[in-house]
Amino acid sequence: AKIARMLVDMNVPRSDLVRLARGMTPAKLADVVSRLNALEIAFAYSKMRPRKTPGNQAHVTNAKDDPLQLAADAATAVGFGFDELETTMRVSRNAWSNAMACVVGSSVGRWGTLFQCSSEEAEELRIGMAGFTSYAETVSVYGTEKSFTDGDDTPWSKAFLVAAYASRGIKARCTSGGGSELLMGFHEAKSLLYLEARCLCLQRGMGVQGTQNGGIDGAPLTATIAGGVREMMAENLLAVWLDLECASGNDARSTESEIRVGAKILPYLIAGSDFICSGFGSILSYDNSFNASLFNGEEMEDYLALQRDFEADGGLTPLPESRALELRARAVDAISAVLEELDLASPTAEMKASVVVASGSRETQTFALGATAQISEAIQGRGITVIDVICALANRGFVPEAENLLRLVKLRVSGDYLQTSAIVREGRVISAINDPNDYAGPGSGYRLTEERRGEISDLRDLLGQSDVLSAQSMHRKAEAQRIAYLEAGEAREGNDPKEVVVGISPAFGLQLYQTTGGLNLSQVLRHIVGGIEEGGAVARIVRMHHTADTSFLGHSAARLAGSGVGIGIQAKGTAIIHSRDRLPHNNLELFSNAPITTLEHYRGLGRNAAGYALGVAVEPIVVPTQGEALGARFHAQVALIHAIETGLVDLDRAPDGVTLKFLDEAKGGGSR
């Protein structure tokens, strides 16, 4: 318990805890971490992760193993800011083609994005030796001996494999994760966390740089067990406590519940991680050859919004569509040039064009699996290496991409990134050595710079007042052909007991022309006036200048009406029926859900107002909802619309009478 409290004590340095972990058994490590609740685990993780700056990793695959799409999607993923890319295949012999396509695509736009091809271990090592990959992480480690031998492996063979990668300058991580032994049937009735602690201690003993854990392929199974998600968080904490680089899972989709998906990612997004996802599906889920990730291309916008919501760095940066298309076109041209230069294939213009604008492989007219297999077998059979690819790029005029790829190869020679938690940012290796996590409480550790805050806040489809005005102005001309608002001088109190005054807001029909429900304001007024007349009353229109508030629009209208009953309506469509003898916020009827208020509702509003004016009993109108989150959908727009309205408020200006002239006589036009 004492050590558990030290993990969440910001006054205890990370280095002290790392030193203690090295003298603890797997059972002791698991026991300590099991004493923490989920919140404490997340806090401890933020303190114990090795590198200060968070990062992320992408899956780049497609259902056809199409090299053109792989290159385009790799370039797009690099544009989003992923530090690592990982691919795999639908057909195993396509590994070489997939590797070449992704490494070319990852060189477009910037250099330094690390890449790996997940394949059979011996094949993956050969691909690495040919220079196509810069890291490996699918070196599987298990917590029981039978799980190892069932896979024709031993702890020693895994250690040799890791050493082989490192000897060629290839960064390496092992893969483990709670639930793997359970899936294989050799769990020995031991707890998932204890088995994972054994895995991690073994990895630490191998001298490997880091681990990919947090359930991984076992995540869907582990998530079905009580406390399973907490267990996956705990095993990530064990990894960083042992000073291992941690790609913290969040790759295999563990649930179809969007709520549970969001809940699972949140602790990592807030705490940060070396790689928040060890496989964010940057492509659509049907193209994800690893099976659907926790987040896929369909959820990219949601993930970017989560970063903005919490001002948390999830390792990604919004990518404008125009820039994405530029990157994709360049990547498709680059890989096509390589295929042609090396006499592997000759993509047609139609094939290339279909890939550039495609969201996924169902929209492309390009290589099928069999054609890709021929390309892949030729790459392997002819002994083509990354140097051949670099030369091909340079020969065809893709010099920036050739230089970017050459820099990555040189990095393997120098070995500068063979450090815990190493990534390449802006041409510089950062790791736990030169970017150590120094969290020690508020104001320490990783903090967003103003520049980075601006980057993650710059989402697509942001809405501003100018956007609202621009969208509304599109309806100005059409509305001018339907209705004219003719000034009739200062409005005075009426004396007709049948009169209902309709008080419209300052921007109504002047700068704003549609409700939030998409109804033209001319139609809305036509139906309100029509309803008043159907109810036996007389309508008078008054424009208010001193207020834009619905209650005060209605109350002010009622005070001017001969009947003492008025209607207030804002340009966004919110409306109210009021009486002069009631307090401003104590109305007769309120129509607050403008986005779902129909023309018939507005006509009914007019009829009921007439009924109140004439002393006739009426049935209040209810605008039914289906539980829509109207606030979430419309409140930003509503706030901007109201700002436009209040910008026109003149507290000292009296209301003006307005004569309506409906210009479309064929639909019942005339003056009101």
Wavefront OBJ file of the C-alpha trace (Angstrom):
o trace
v 0.000 0.000 0.000
v 2.878 2.371 0.747
v 4.370 1.922 -2.714
v 0.918 2.313 -4.284
v 0.574 5.673 -2.563
v 4.024 6.652 -3.822
v 2.829 6.065 -7.387
v 0.172 8.751 -6.993
v 2.264 11.096 -4.864
v 3.489 13.910 -7.111
v 6.278 14.594 -4.622
v 7.885 11.178 -5.190
v 10.138 11.366 -8.280
v 9.561 8.979 -11.150
v 13.193 7.857 -11.004
v 12.784 6.604 -7.429
v 9.806 4.476 -8.410
v 11.565 3.035 -11.475
v 14.446 1.981 -9.228
v 12.043 0.260 -6.823
v 10.269 -1.601 -9.644
v 13.496 -3.260 -10.740
v 13.724 -5.058 -7.426
v 10.135 -6.321 -7.364
v 8.710 -9.637 -8.523
v 5.824 -9.821 -11.014
v 3.499 -10.811 -8.177
v 4.551 -7.805 -6.115
v 4.199 -5.416 -9.054
v 0.703 -6.690 -9.791
v -0.271 -6.500 -6.125
v 0.801 -2.859 -5.831
v -0.994 -1.690 -8.963
v -4.148 -3.643 -8.089
v -4.576 -1.364 -5.060
v -5.212 1.664 -7.305
v -8.614 2.606 -8.666
v -9.061 3.685 -12.287
v -8.561 7.386 -11.573
v -5.391 6.692 -9.586
v -4.055 4.445 -12.354
v -4.578 7.206 -14.927
v -2.877 9.758 -12.679
v 0.046 7.432 -11.981
v 0.374 6.735 -15.697
v 0.638 10.455 -16.484
v 3.477 10.656 -13.970
v 5.304 7.459 -14.927
v 5.274 7.440 -18.746
v 8.855 7.824 -20.014
v 8.597 10.543 -22.681
v 7.039 13.904 -21.932
v 5.525 14.543 -25.381
v 2.545 12.317 -26.316
v 2.385 10.486 -29.638
v 0.177 8.198 -31.692
v 0.377 5.313 -34.151
v -1.807 4.525 -37.176
v -2.944 1.399 -38.949
v -2.703 1.796 -42.738
v -4.203 -1.144 -44.628
v -6.897 -1.842 -47.202
v -9.054 -4.748 -48.256
v -7.337 -5.080 -51.657
v -3.743 -4.699 -50.411
v -3.666 -2.050 -53.136
v -0.280 -0.272 -53.233
v -1.715 2.966 -54.645
v -4.242 3.313 -51.851
v -1.691 2.268 -49.228
v 0.658 5.032 -50.348
v -2.146 7.609 -50.394
v -3.467 6.587 -46.978
v 0.048 6.529 -45.511
v 0.634 10.092 -46.712
v -2.701 11.156 -45.235
v -1.811 9.562 -41.890
v 1.518 11.400 -41.881
v -0.387 14.608 -42.583
v -2.529 13.996 -39.498
v 0.647 13.764 -37.434
v 0.964 10.061 -36.631
v 4.496 9.256 -35.455
v 4.341 5.616 -36.537
v 2.490 3.676 -39.224
v 1.779 -0.046 -39.206
v 0.443 -2.193 -42.011
v -0.555 -5.808 -42.499
v -2.090 -7.795 -45.327
v -5.228 -9.632 -46.348
v -2.993 -12.032 -48.315
v 0.268 -12.854 -46.543
v 2.453 -12.914 -49.660
v 1.544 -9.265 -50.295
v 3.741 -8.159 -47.396
v 6.574 -6.847 -49.576
v 4.306 -4.760 -51.779
v 2.463 -3.354 -48.763
v 5.738 -2.441 -47.098
v 7.105 -0.678 -50.159
v 3.879 1.247 -50.772
v 3.572 2.436 -47.181
v 7.194 3.478 -46.854
v 6.897 5.545 -50.044
v 3.644 7.141 -48.869
v 5.120 7.901 -45.452
v 7.926 9.895 -47.086
v 5.488 12.396 -48.609
v 5.125 15.738 -46.864
v 7.740 15.299 -44.149
v 10.312 12.804 -42.970
v 10.628 10.898 -39.732
v 7.445 8.836 -39.542
v 8.498 5.335 -38.500
v 6.970 2.334 -40.256
v 6.500 -1.375 -39.680
v 4.917 -4.259 -41.577
v 3.203 -6.800 -39.340
v 3.814 -10.210 -40.871
v 5.108 -13.657 -39.990
v 8.113 -12.993 -37.768
v 10.821 -14.349 -40.069
v 9.292 -12.613 -43.081
v 8.952 -9.384 -41.136
v 12.630 -9.547 -40.207
v 13.612 -10.048 -43.865
v 11.518 -7.024 -44.865
v 13.288 -5.035 -42.174
v 16.705 -6.176 -43.385
v 15.761 -4.926 -46.858
v 15.327 -1.492 -45.308
v 11.588 -1.094 -45.742
v 10.743 -0.889 -42.041
v 12.158 1.207 -39.232
v 10.530 -0.464 -36.239
v 8.942 -3.744 -35.185
v 6.481 -4.452 -32.402
v 4.809 -7.788 -33.147
v 7.337 -9.810 -31.155
v 4.776 -11.656 -29.060
v 5.507 -12.487 -25.430
v 3.290 -14.572 -23.141
v 2.880 -15.027 -19.422
v 2.897 -18.841 -19.379
v 5.394 -21.286 -20.831
v 2.741 -23.343 -22.623
v 1.534 -20.243 -24.459
v 5.065 -19.747 -25.744
v 5.618 -23.320 -26.863
v 2.153 -23.527 -28.433
v 3.304 -20.796 -30.794
v 6.583 -22.629 -31.508
v 8.430 -19.987 -29.500
v 10.478 -19.615 -26.363
v 11.487 -16.550 -24.356
v 14.997 -17.064 -25.717
v 13.900 -17.057 -29.364
v 12.079 -13.788 -28.765
v 15.170 -12.279 -27.169
v 17.273 -13.340 -30.174
v 14.706 -11.802 -32.542
v 14.730 -8.486 -30.680
v 18.533 -8.477 -30.787
v 18.453 -9.141 -34.528
v 16.276 -6.096 -35.101
v 18.420 -3.874 -32.901
v 21.608 -5.045 -34.629
v 20.272 -3.599 -37.889
v 19.168 -0.314 -36.364
v 15.493 -1.249 -36.242
v 13.600 -0.037 -33.211
v 11.792 -2.913 -31.469
v 8.937 -3.407 -29.036
v 7.377 -6.612 -27.804
v 3.650 -7.292 -27.788
v 1.766 -8.746 -24.852
v -1.516 -7.909 -23.170
v -4.078 -9.299 -20.784
v -6.270 -12.003 -22.257
v -3.781 -13.496 -24.714
v -3.092 -16.567 -22.565
v -6.821 -16.936 -21.963
v -7.449 -16.892 -25.713
v -4.790 -19.556 -26.228
v -6.153 -21.743 -23.444
v -3.034 -21.689 -21.249
v -3.846 -19.130 -18.565
v -3.067 -21.543 -15.686
v -5.976 -20.042 -13.699
v -3.860 -17.010 -12.837
v -4.985 -13.382 -12.902
v -4.603 -11.482 -16.161
v -2.639 -8.717 -14.456
v -0.176 -11.137 -12.871
v 0.429 -12.893 -16.201
v 1.019 -9.536 -17.864
v 3.430 -8.540 -15.088
v 5.411 -11.695 -15.924
v 5.421 -10.696 -19.604
v 6.676 -7.209 -18.837
v 9.438 -8.383 -16.520
v 10.558 -10.761 -19.250
v 10.608 -7.919 -21.766
v 12.579 -5.774 -19.368
v 15.067 -8.605 -19.030
v 15.415 -8.869 -22.822
v 16.539 -5.262 -22.998
v 13.847 -4.366 -25.539
v 12.966 -0.680 -25.910
v 9.320 -1.040 -25.107
v 6.048 -2.872 -25.285
v 2.699 -2.835 -26.988
v 0.200 -3.852 -24.332
v -3.186 -2.970 -22.924
v -5.140 -5.974 -24.114
v -4.218 -5.731 -27.835
v -5.867 -8.730 -29.563
v -7.200 -9.867 -26.197
v -8.880 -6.523 -25.490
v -12.371 -7.559 -26.677
v -12.209 -10.585 -24.361
v -10.669 -8.729 -21.426
v -13.285 -5.970 -21.724
v -16.063 -8.522 -21.112
v -14.655 -9.388 -17.675
v -15.624 -7.354 -14.617
v -12.890 -4.762 -14.146
v -11.325 -5.733 -17.469
v -10.839 -2.191 -18.762
v -9.248 -1.199 -15.452
v -6.932 -4.211 -15.798
v -5.787 -3.010 -19.225
v -5.027 0.402 -17.758
v -3.114 -1.278 -14.933
v -0.924 -3.301 -17.290
v -0.011 -0.112 -19.173
v 0.999 1.407 -15.844
v 3.182 -1.616 -15.099
v 4.944 -1.127 -18.433
v 5.906 2.489 -17.839
v 6.762 1.782 -14.205
v 9.314 -0.696 -15.542
v 10.620 2.152 -17.727
v 9.471 0.587 -20.981
v 8.210 2.617 -23.903
v 4.481 1.952 -24.050
v 2.203 1.744 -27.055
v -0.850 1.590 -24.851
v -3.272 -0.532 -26.840
v -6.562 1.111 -27.778
v -6.206 -0.643 -31.107
v -8.584 -3.630 -31.265
v -12.164 -2.400 -30.920
v -13.268 -3.862 -27.623
v -16.929 -2.847 -27.848
v -19.582 -1.675 -30.292
v -20.792 0.864 -27.729
v -19.743 4.393 -28.690
v -20.064 5.434 -25.043
v -17.662 2.694 -23.905
v -15.242 3.545 -26.735
v -15.120 7.172 -25.614
v -14.758 6.164 -21.975
v -11.877 3.811 -22.767
v -9.800 6.384 -24.635
v -10.347 9.279 -22.241
v -7.827 8.324 -19.492
v -5.074 7.969 -22.100
v -5.982 11.169 -23.881
v -5.799 13.129 -20.636
v -2.781 11.331 -19.152
v -0.874 11.134 -22.430
v 1.117 8.146 -23.638
v 4.139 7.374 -25.781
v 1.612 6.066 -28.299
v -1.973 6.610 -27.188
v -3.144 4.044 -29.722
v -0.944 1.224 -30.902
v -3.028 1.214 -34.016
v -5.549 4.005 -34.623
v -7.353 2.929 -37.791
v -6.605 5.936 -39.964
v -8.565 4.169 -42.705
v -12.228 3.157 -42.760
v -13.042 0.179 -40.558
v -13.858 -2.159 -43.460
v -10.356 -1.542 -44.828
v -8.653 -2.300 -41.504
v -6.914 -5.623 -42.043
v -6.143 -5.862 -38.318
v -9.941 -5.799 -37.767
v -11.643 -2.629 -36.614
v -9.605 -0.457 -34.256
v -10.993 1.323 -31.215
v -10.984 4.419 -33.439
v -11.132 4.230 -37.232
v -11.361 6.712 -40.057
v -15.069 7.105 -39.344
v -14.208 8.454 -35.869
v -11.288 10.680 -36.863
v -13.313 13.881 -36.513
v -14.604 12.742 -33.111
v -11.073 12.090 -31.873
v -9.880 15.482 -33.084
v -12.862 17.062 -31.328
v -11.966 15.241 -28.086
v -8.489 16.773 -28.233
v -10.079 20.206 -28.595
v -12.712 19.552 -25.911
v -10.185 18.653 -23.228
v -7.265 20.681 -24.607
v -5.352 17.411 -24.517
v -2.662 16.460 -27.005
v -3.651 13.154 -28.563
v -0.773 13.309 -31.018
v -2.861 14.371 -34.029
v -3.438 17.610 -35.912
v -6.508 18.471 -38.024
v -5.767 18.142 -41.732
v -7.528 20.435 -44.228
v -9.194 18.548 -47.059
v -7.250 20.471 -49.692
v -3.957 19.472 -48.070
v -5.075 15.855 -47.769
v -5.827 15.753 -51.493
v -2.408 17.248 -52.286
v -0.654 14.622 -50.174
v -2.686 11.779 -51.640
v -2.078 12.866 -55.219
v 1.654 13.215 -54.592
v 1.845 9.814 -52.893
v -0.059 8.069 -55.691
v 2.221 9.639 -58.289
v 5.303 8.688 -56.256
v 4.423 5.012 -55.805
v 3.304 4.806 -59.444
v 6.678 6.182 -60.518
v 8.477 3.589 -58.375
v 6.377 0.737 -59.763
v 7.091 1.860 -63.315
v 10.793 2.605 -62.758
v 11.351 -0.826 -61.207
v 9.245 -2.505 -63.917
v 6.751 -3.845 -61.389
v 3.499 -2.382 -62.759
v 2.095 0.494 -64.811
v -0.853 2.113 -63.034
v -3.262 3.890 -65.384
v -4.482 7.454 -64.994
v -7.956 6.126 -64.140
v -6.565 3.924 -61.377
v -4.626 6.799 -59.857
v -7.504 9.265 -60.052
v -9.890 6.846 -58.336
v -7.548 6.417 -55.376
v -6.816 10.102 -54.761
v -10.442 10.954 -53.966
v -11.487 7.603 -52.465
v -12.513 7.207 -48.837
v -11.873 3.474 -49.020
v -11.166 0.533 -51.299
v -14.812 0.093 -52.276
v -14.483 3.333 -54.237
v -11.292 2.519 -56.161
v -10.716 0.980 -59.587
v -7.200 -0.295 -59.140
v -5.085 -3.329 -58.258
v -6.868 -6.421 -56.964
v -5.327 -8.873 -54.512
v -3.942 -11.170 -57.208
v -2.242 -8.349 -59.104
v -0.707 -7.073 -55.885
v 0.626 -10.564 -55.136
v 2.554 -10.551 -58.413
v 4.100 -7.180 -57.542
v 5.009 -8.371 -54.057
v 6.583 -11.607 -55.252
v 8.639 -9.684 -57.803
v 9.950 -7.308 -55.110
v 11.021 -10.224 -52.939
v 12.264 -12.423 -55.770
v 14.411 -9.728 -57.363
v 15.877 -8.631 -54.037
v 14.624 -5.062 -54.337
v 15.584 -2.969 -51.310
v 14.773 0.467 -49.980
v 17.869 1.823 -51.761
v 16.363 0.782 -55.096
v 13.179 2.608 -54.136
v 15.115 5.747 -53.179
v 16.938 5.701 -56.511
v 13.680 5.150 -58.396
v 12.086 8.140 -56.663
v 15.071 10.352 -57.452
v 15.242 9.206 -61.083
v 11.575 10.069 -61.597
v 11.866 13.537 -60.067
v 10.534 12.780 -56.585
v 13.655 14.170 -54.959
v 12.059 15.414 -51.684
v 10.566 11.974 -51.074
v 13.856 10.261 -51.938
v 15.689 12.517 -49.496
v 13.083 11.952 -46.775
v 13.393 8.200 -47.136
v 17.182 8.358 -47.208
v 17.189 10.326 -43.950
v 15.210 7.552 -42.300
v 17.663 4.930 -43.568
v 20.566 6.996 -42.237
v 18.812 7.091 -38.880
v 19.007 3.312 -38.784
v 22.742 3.507 -39.346
v 23.290 6.060 -36.586
v 20.975 4.263 -34.178
v 19.949 7.567 -32.615
v 16.369 6.434 -32.243
v 17.215 3.158 -30.497
v 16.231 4.785 -27.233
v 13.225 4.353 -24.997
v 10.143 6.114 -26.381
v 11.966 7.518 -29.408
v 10.075 9.282 -32.195
v 11.114 11.825 -34.823
v 9.555 15.278 -34.686
v 10.574 18.103 -37.033
v 13.696 16.221 -38.071
v 14.856 15.610 -34.502
v 14.775 12.460 -32.403
v 12.994 12.986 -29.105
v 12.871 10.267 -26.482
v 12.910 9.592 -22.768
v 16.562 10.667 -22.845
v 16.215 14.218 -24.163
v 12.486 14.702 -23.497
v 11.974 12.987 -20.126
v 8.613 13.122 -18.423
v 9.189 15.499 -15.519
v 5.651 15.640 -14.161
v 5.680 16.767 -10.536
v 2.303 18.426 -10.176
v 0.507 21.440 -11.666
v 2.629 23.467 -14.049
v 5.068 20.623 -14.726
v 5.235 17.832 -17.280
v 3.780 18.187 -20.756
v 1.767 21.344 -21.338
v 0.206 22.608 -24.548
v 2.006 25.556 -26.041
v -0.162 28.306 -27.483
v 0.901 27.204 -30.954
v -0.084 23.593 -30.292
v -3.358 24.674 -28.680
v -4.137 26.601 -31.847
v -3.361 23.565 -34.007
v -5.654 21.154 -32.192
v -8.405 23.781 -31.985
v -8.457 24.418 -35.731
v -11.044 21.803 -36.668
v -13.010 21.678 -39.866
v -16.478 23.253 -39.932
v -15.877 25.721 -37.119
v -18.749 28.183 -36.945
v -18.386 31.925 -36.515
v -20.711 34.904 -36.782
v -19.512 35.608 -40.310
v -20.412 32.033 -41.308
v -23.935 32.462 -39.957
v -24.387 35.757 -41.782
v -22.988 34.282 -44.975
v -25.342 31.297 -44.801
v -28.315 33.552 -44.056
v -27.444 35.965 -46.859
v -27.947 33.155 -49.362
v -31.695 33.501 -48.694
v -31.874 37.303 -48.860
v -32.733 37.575 -52.540
v -35.399 34.872 -52.457
v -36.998 36.373 -49.356
v -37.035 39.814 -50.994
v -39.187 38.276 -53.725
v -41.639 36.889 -51.160
v -42.070 39.653 -48.610
v -41.468 43.360 -48.017
v -41.218 44.947 -44.565
v -42.568 48.485 -44.942
v -41.861 50.918 -42.105
v -45.030 52.452 -40.646
v -43.613 54.844 -38.065
v -43.380 54.568 -34.307
v -45.716 51.940 -32.884
v -48.362 53.130 -30.424
v -50.618 51.262 -28.034
v -53.670 49.964 -29.870
v -57.300 50.147 -28.795
v -58.871 47.355 -30.859
v -59.856 44.585 -28.401
v -59.359 42.025 -31.181
v -55.813 43.149 -31.943
v -52.840 40.808 -31.416
v -49.427 42.432 -31.873
v -46.612 40.296 -33.288
v -43.282 41.646 -32.050
v -40.384 40.692 -34.307
v -36.718 40.915 -33.292
v -34.214 43.537 -34.551
v -32.543 41.352 -37.230
v -35.754 39.627 -38.352
v -35.867 39.826 -42.146
v -33.026 42.361 -42.239
v -29.931 40.227 -41.592
v -31.543 36.874 -40.784
v -33.960 35.146 -43.134
v -34.521 31.587 -41.902
v -35.263 29.916 -38.588
v -32.910 27.285 -37.194
v -35.454 24.796 -38.522
v -34.800 26.019 -42.065
v -38.142 27.797 -42.469
v -38.254 31.051 -44.399
v -39.291 33.911 -42.121
v -41.807 35.072 -44.727
v -43.559 31.701 -44.439
v -43.462 31.831 -40.651
v -45.086 35.270 -40.558
v -47.649 34.268 -43.173
v -48.727 31.327 -41.002
v -48.747 33.270 -37.728
v -50.843 36.030 -39.272
v -53.058 33.456 -40.963
v -53.617 31.693 -37.645
v -54.529 34.955 -35.883
v -57.072 35.750 -38.586
v -58.487 32.217 -38.542
v -59.008 32.661 -34.807
v -61.067 35.799 -35.395
v -58.503 38.389 -34.324
v -56.521 41.084 -36.124
v -52.730 41.012 -36.499
v -50.383 43.998 -36.260
v -46.620 43.666 -36.809
v -44.142 45.667 -34.733
v -40.350 45.578 -34.913
v -38.684 45.845 -31.519
v -35.367 47.647 -31.232
v -34.850 47.788 -27.473
v -34.632 44.012 -26.918
v -33.953 40.697 -28.640
v -35.092 38.559 -25.689
v -38.083 36.348 -26.471
v -39.925 37.073 -23.226
v -39.544 40.826 -23.550
v -40.419 40.747 -27.249
v -43.694 39.047 -26.341
v -44.393 41.157 -23.259
v -43.654 44.403 -25.118
v -45.947 43.297 -27.949
v -48.721 42.488 -25.458
v -48.430 45.946 -23.881
v -48.950 47.518 -27.313
v -51.859 45.260 -28.313
v -55.432 46.469 -27.925
v -56.340 43.027 -26.581
v -53.389 42.911 -24.207
v -52.130 39.729 -25.920
v -48.994 39.653 -28.009
v -46.603 37.308 -29.749
v -42.839 37.668 -29.610
v -40.657 35.905 -32.149
v -36.921 35.895 -32.744
v -35.423 35.404 -36.185
v -34.119 31.985 -35.133
v -37.744 30.907 -34.676
v -38.224 30.862 -30.906
v -41.662 32.315 -30.182
v -43.923 33.149 -27.259
v -47.513 34.151 -26.511
v -47.737 36.742 -23.752
v -50.207 38.874 -21.837
v -49.614 42.427 -20.628
v -50.807 41.583 -17.089
v -48.241 38.808 -16.556
v -44.620 39.109 -15.470
v -42.137 39.073 -18.384
v -40.955 35.498 -17.812
v -44.395 34.126 -16.926
v -45.814 33.630 -20.413
v -48.945 31.986 -21.751
v -47.198 29.626 -24.183
v -43.558 29.154 -25.174
v -42.324 27.635 -28.430
v -38.677 27.084 -27.508
v -37.707 24.240 -29.853
v -37.380 26.278 -33.035
v -35.414 23.623 -34.986
v -38.419 21.265 -34.875
v -41.223 23.842 -34.880
v -43.217 23.512 -38.107
v -45.331 25.979 -40.049
v -48.464 24.317 -38.672
v -47.171 24.925 -35.159
v -46.720 28.608 -35.995
v -50.233 28.742 -37.435
v -51.539 27.143 -34.247
v -49.596 29.710 -32.234
v -51.467 32.456 -34.088
v -54.856 30.779 -33.513
v -54.188 30.334 -29.805
v -53.060 33.946 -29.455
v -56.361 34.990 -31.029
v -58.209 32.743 -28.594
v -56.481 34.327 -25.600
v -57.295 37.785 -27.001
v -60.980 36.937 -27.434
v -61.267 35.097 -24.126
v -61.831 31.722 -25.771
v -60.520 28.568 -24.076
v -57.644 27.085 -26.086
v -55.604 23.895 -25.953
v -51.918 24.779 -25.461
v -49.722 23.579 -28.301
v -46.920 21.146 -27.593
v -44.083 20.746 -30.094
v -43.236 17.041 -29.690
v -39.624 15.913 -29.468
v -38.017 12.546 -30.033
v -35.314 13.161 -27.457
v -33.104 15.027 -29.914
v -30.060 16.736 -28.419
v -31.180 20.079 -29.791
v -28.828 22.000 -27.545
v -25.801 20.079 -28.795
v -26.850 20.518 -32.405
v -27.927 24.138 -32.383
v -26.709 26.083 -29.355
v -23.512 27.316 -30.990
v -25.523 28.555 -33.962
v -28.176 30.005 -31.649
v -25.577 31.905 -29.614
v -24.124 33.448 -32.766
v -27.568 34.340 -34.114
v -28.463 35.972 -30.820
v -25.201 37.919 -30.901
v -26.228 39.253 -34.312
v -29.625 40.216 -32.892
v -28.248 41.897 -29.779
v -25.728 43.753 -31.913
v -28.677 45.637 -33.408
v -30.373 46.412 -30.081
v -30.885 50.115 -29.355
v -32.180 50.552 -25.814
v -33.395 54.084 -26.484
v -35.268 53.389 -29.698
v -39.019 52.904 -29.636
v -40.719 50.043 -31.502
v -41.621 50.655 -35.141
v -44.787 49.588 -36.860
v -44.270 47.349 -39.889
v -46.616 46.744 -42.781
v -46.045 43.335 -44.325
v -46.494 42.985 -48.046
v -46.550 39.373 -49.196
v -45.367 39.590 -52.777
v -46.362 36.100 -53.861
v -50.035 36.857 -54.503
v -50.628 33.399 -55.930
v -50.083 32.005 -52.449
v -52.349 34.409 -50.653
v -50.292 37.576 -50.833
v -51.381 41.013 -49.766
v -50.604 43.565 -47.073
v -50.846 43.028 -43.310
l 1 2 3 4 5 6 7 8 9 10 11 12 13 14 15 16 17 18 19 20 21 22 23 24 25 26 27 28 29 30 31 32 33 34 35 36 37 38 39 40 41 42 43 44 45 46 47 48 49 50 51 52 53 54 55 56 57 58 59 60 61 62 63 64 65 66 67 68 69 70 71 72 73 74 75 76 77 78 79 80 81 82 83 84 85 86 87 88 89 90 91 92 93 94 95 96 97 98 99 100 101 102 103 104 105 106 107 108 109 110 111 112 113 114 115 116 117 118 119 120 121 122 123 124 125 126 127 128 129 130 131 132 133 134 135 136 137 138 139 140 141 142 143 144 145 146 147 148 149 150 151 152 153 154 155 156 157 158 159 160 161 162 163 164 165 166 167 168 169 170 171 172 173 174 175 176 177 178 179 180 181 182 183 184 185 186 187 188 189 190 191 192 193 194 195 196 197 198 199 200 201 202 203 204 205 206 207 208 209 210 211 212 213 214 215 216 217 218 219 220 221 222 223 224 225 226 227 228 229 230 231 232 233 234 235 236 237 238 239 240 241 242 243 244 245 246 247 248 249 250 251 252 253 254 255 256 257 258 259 260 261 262 263 264 265 266 267 268 269 270 271 272 273 274 275 276 277 278 279 280 281 282 283 284 285 286 287 288 289 290 291 292 293 294 295 296 297 298 299 300 301 302 303 304 305 306 307 308 309 310 311 312 313 314 315 316 317 318 319 320 321 322 323 324 325 326 327 328 329 330 331 332 333 334 335 336 337 338 339 340 341 342 343 344 345 346 347 348 349 350 351 352 353 354 355 356 357 358 359 360 361 362 363 364 365 366 367 368 369 370 371 372 373 374 375 376 377 378 379 380 381 382 383 384 385 386 387 388 389 390 391 392 393 394 395 396 397 398 399 400 401 402 403 404 405 406 407 408 409 410 411 412 413 414 415 416 417 418 419 420 421 422 423 424 425 426 427 428 429 430 431 432 433 434 435 436 437 438 439 440 441 442 443 444 445 446 447 448 449 450 451 452 453 454 455 456 457 458 459 460 461 462 463 464 465 466 467 468 469 470 471 472 473 474 475 476 477 478 479 480 481 482 483 484 485 486 487 488 489 490 491 492 493 494 495 496 497 498 499 500 501 502 503 504 505 506 507 508 509 510 511 512 513 514 515 516 517 518 519 520 521 522 523 524 525 526 527 528 529 530 531 532 533 534 535 536 537 538 539 540 541 542 543 544 545 546 547 548 549 550 551 552 553 554 555 556 557 558 559 560 561 562 563 564 565 566 567 568 569 570 571 572 573 574 575 576 577 578 579 580 581 582 583 584 585 586 587 588 589 590 591 592 593 594 595 596 597 598 599 600 601 602 603 604 605 606 607 608 609 610 611 612 613 614 615 616 617 618 619 620 621 622 623 624 625 626 627 628 629 630 631 632 633 634 635 636 637 638 639 640 641 642 643 644 645 646 647 648 649 650 651 652 653 654 655 656 657 658 659 660 661 662 663 664 665 666 667 668 669 670 671 672
